[in-house]
Amino acid sequence: MMVDRYSRALLSSAASPKAGLQEGPDQDPENIQPALSNSHLVAGTHPRANLIVAASSSLLWMLVSSWLIVVNKQLLSGGFAYPMALSGLGMTFSGVASYFVCRVFKFVEAKRTMTYRFYCTRILPVGFLMALTLLFGNLAYLYLTVAFIQILKAFTPVITMAALFVAKLERPTPRLIASVVVIAIGTAIAAAGELNFSLLGLTIMMLSEVFEAVRLVMTQKLLTGLRFHPIEGLMYLAPATTLWLFLGSLFLELPSILGSGALLVVTANPVSFCLAAVLGFGVNSMAYIVIQTSSSLTLKVLGTVKNAIVVLLGIVLFNEHVSGTQLVGYIISALAFFWYQQIKMQQVHGKPAPPPESPPPKGSPAI
């Protein structure tokens, strides 16, 4: 249920044509550009009020996303080692909650109506890749420590840049290449210092990052030009992701769930499972408010800070051990990640602004 990664993927900046479900865990949102104008979720225009909302939402986002990681780790390690089912539960709640926000309470204006053909040919493929990202991202927690996974997340830009280059969606500059090389070096140092190294766990985590990067490329290719509000995008993408997760769980996890008595874990811990689902949607909502009241760069910086906090939580709550070599590698990767984000934001600001979206006619236009 790594909705944290989904939020970063869904809540994109204007860096490219994205919209995160995500950093990964954690690819950064760069697919469907959020329309930030017609929401009732954010305070008024008074500077002091906006400052309070920005600071509060930033702290809440770090708290909620860190809490979600801890809860998921506890559930996966506490007798319910079924990442597809767990992720599917979280995405189900996010899909239902976003529907109520957009269609029932109308806090967010839903500007689009999906045709069956568009949904099957554009949304379902992206949902499939998101399901794989969440599956392997959660599966990694069964083999790697929470701290090490947060450290590996700094490697995301390396895979993302390679995928965008192969797809001819981006031409890396020498500075950008230099930043990801430093990230790769730092990650390699951190991996060398891991005290509980698992090659299988590392492979699973890298697969999650690869699927996240491919999902980003697919989103840019299939959904270019569509400017969903992030919560509206979640309303469409969450059901598609849930479909693939539950199909996979039906064939690969359900027999074991029924045979091992794992359902007893759910009935014994209903509050924890419900909490994980609510926190997942909370991450998406808070991330949107952070972007609206500050910037997408702020969200990415907060994500790096949050990862460092989760490393400490892994040490305190799960008695994990982090070596000095690992810390050095993580610091190198984190600093290079900040450099990478600075370069990306400079590229964004250097591009001409996208043409304004023509106002939709009455009723939601079908796509």
Secondary structure, 3 states (H helix, E strand, C coil): CCHHHHHHHHCCCCCCCCCCCCCCCCCCCCCCCCCCCCECCCCCCCHHHHHHHHHHHHHHHHHHHHHHHHHHHHHHHCCCCCHHHHHHHHHHHHHHHHHHHHHHCCCECCCCECCHHHHHHHHHHHHHHHHHHHHHHHHHHHCCCHHHHHHHHHHHHHHHHHHHHHCCCCCCCHHHHHHHHHHHHHHHHHHHCCCCCCHHHHHHHHHHHHHHHHHHHHHHHHCCCCCCCHHHHHHHHHHHHHHHHHHHHHHHCHHHHHHHCCHHHHHHCHHHHHHHHHHHHHHHHHHHHHHHHCCHHHHHHHHHHHHHHHHHHHHHHCCCCCCHHHHHHHHHHHHHHHHHHHHHHHHHHHCCCCCCCCCCCCCCCEC
